[in-house]
Amino acid sequence: MSGTMKIKVMKGPKRLAAQSVTPFLWFDGRAEEAATFYTSIFENSKIISVSPMLATFELAGQRFMALNGGPRFKFTEAISFFVSCKTQLEIDHFWEKLSVGGEKSRCGWLKDKFGVSWQIIPTILGDLLNDDDDARSQRAMQAMLKMRKLDIKKLKAAAAGK
C-alpha cells in the first residue's frame, strides 16, 4: 500500500433528484393555532396533519411545517413571506386578515399575531420601481415609502406625476 487513495472523477453533469423547500417555523406552543389561522386566509390551503409537536399545512399549494418548539427562538424581520397581489382587493384582504392581533408597519410590511413578518405587495410595484424613466420610478418609490398598506392607484398616480 502506498498510502494514497484513488478518487473516481465523475464526468458530465450529475443529475440530482427534484428537491422541494419547505419553510419550517418555530412556535411557542401555537403551531396548530397558526396553521388554522393561515389556512383560513389563503385559498387552496389545508391542514395536512397535526400532532402535539408538529403541524403540517399548505398555503396556496406551498407546504409549511410548524413546530411547537417552546419560547427559545422568536421570529424577526430577517425572514418574511412575500405575498404578491394582482389587485387592491387582494392587498386589502391579506393586509387586514394577517394583521389581526399583530402589527402593521410601513411599505406593505406587517407582523401577524405570532410575530411572523409578511410583505403584502402589488405585482405592479416591481414594474413601477424598475421603470426606465428614473423620475417615474423615484416618484413611485417616494409614494411607497409614505404608505403603510400599499395602494395601487396612489402608486400609479405618483409614478405618473399626478
C-alpha positions, 0 to 999 in steps of 0.5 A: 500500500502506498498510502494514497487513495484513488478518487473516481472523477465523475464526468458530465453533469450529475443529475440530482433528484427534484428537491422541494423547500419547505419553510419550517417555523418555530412556535411557542406552543401555537403551531396548530393555532397558526396553521388554522389561522393561515389556512383560513386566509389563503385559498387552496390551503389545508391542514395536512396533519397535526400532532402535539409537536408538529403541524403540517399545512399548505398555503396556496399549494406551498407546504409549511411545517410548524413546530411547537418548539417552546419560547427559545427562538422568536421570529424577526424581520430577517425572514418574511413571506412575500405575498404578491397581489394582482389587485387592491382587493387582494392587498386589502384582504391579506393586509387586514386578515394577517394583521389581526392581533399583530402589527402593521408597519410601513411599505406593505410590511406587517407582523401577524399575531405570532410575530411572523413578518409578511410583505403584502405587495402589488405585482405592479410595484416591481414594474413601477420601481424598475421603470426606465424613466428614473423620475417615474420610478423615484416618484413611485418609490417616494409614494411607497415609502409614505404608505403603510398598506400599499395602494395601487392607484396612489402608486400609479398616480405618483409614478405618473406625476399626478 
